[in-house]
Amino acid sequence: MTYQEPPNENNEPKWDYTSSRQNFITGAMVVGGNLLVLLIYLLYRTVPSVHQFISGRPM
């Protein structure tokens, strides 16, 4: 007699192998990247030395 899987009651696809931990890590990376871009932009606009380092010319 062969083993049969029980019916899928949650209607979740069988090919979805992601875990909540992977989703958490991906989301944290996206949020962290956005915060990094925002921080660099704010420093670029307000700190003359950062602006000169990035653009190569003074404010």
DAZI-V233343 format. One record per residue. RES is the residue in three letters. OMEGA is omega in whole degrees, 0 to 359 (none if undefined). NEAR is the number of other C-alpha atoms within 12 Angstrom. D_LAST is the distance of its C-alpha to the last C-alpha in Angstrom with 2 decimals. Layout:
RES:OMEGA:NEAR:D_LAST  RES:OMEGA:NEAR:D_LAST
//
This chain:
MET:182:3:77.93  THR:179:4:74.21  TYR:177:5:71.42  GLN:179:7:69.72  GLU:177:8:66.44  PRO:181:7:66.69  PRO:182:10:65.41  ASN:185:10:61.74  GLU:182:9:61.82  ASN:182:8:58.06  ASN:176:9:57.63  GLU:179:11:54.86  PRO:181:11:54.46  LYS:185:12:55.87  TRP:181:8:52.98  ASP:183:11:50.35  TYR:179:11:49.94  THR:178:14:46.70  SER:179:11:46.97  SER:178:11:45.25  ARG:177:11:43.66  GLN:179:13:42.09  ASN:179:14:40.80  PHE:180:14:39.38  ILE:179:14:37.60  THR:179:15:36.17  GLY:178:14:35.00  ALA:178:14:33.43  MET:179:14:31.54  VAL:179:14:30.24  VAL:178:14:29.20  GLY:177:15:27.62  GLY:178:14:25.65  ASN:178:14:24.41  LEU:178:14:23.39  LEU:178:14:21.53  VAL:179:14:19.57  LEU:179:14:18.84  LEU:179:16:17.78  ILE:179:18:15.37  TYR:180:17:13.86  LEU:176:15:13.65  LEU:179:18:12.11  TYR:183:22:9.46  ARG:188:19:8.71  THR:184:15:9.31  VAL:184:17:8.91  PRO:182:17:5.97  SER:177:16:8.65  VAL:178:20:9.66  HIS:180:19:6.59  GLN:178:16:6.87  PHE:183:16:10.56  ILE:187:17:10.88  SER:181:14:9.10  GLY:177:12:9.60  ARG:182:12:6.65  PRO:180:15:3.79  MET:none:15:0.00
//
